[in-house]
Amino acid sequence: MAKGMGGMMKQVQKMQKKMMQVQEELEQKRVEGSSGGGVVTVVANGRQDVLEIKISPDVVNPDDVEMLEDLILAAINQAQQRAQEMMQEEMGELTGGLQIPGLTM
């Protein structure tokens, strides 16, 4: 039984190492979210960190700041959703579809 446990621990360590590698790779990958037909664009990495926000000058209206705020939020949410989906896909390949409690980025 101890021999089986040692083999299992090696597998767990191997998976942990691979997970760390995937997380590092995700940090380098980029996804994009946009709103308003592309007037606001947000770029995030695979860890859902927002890296860039681009706003078309055409949408900047001092009399309607609320609309611009809504467009920015929508673009951020879309980029983060896409990053989450990418992370789940990458981790799903690693774990063979196993759901691991507490595995989030």
Order of alpha helices (4+ residues) and beta strands (2+ residues): alpha-beta-beta-beta-alpha
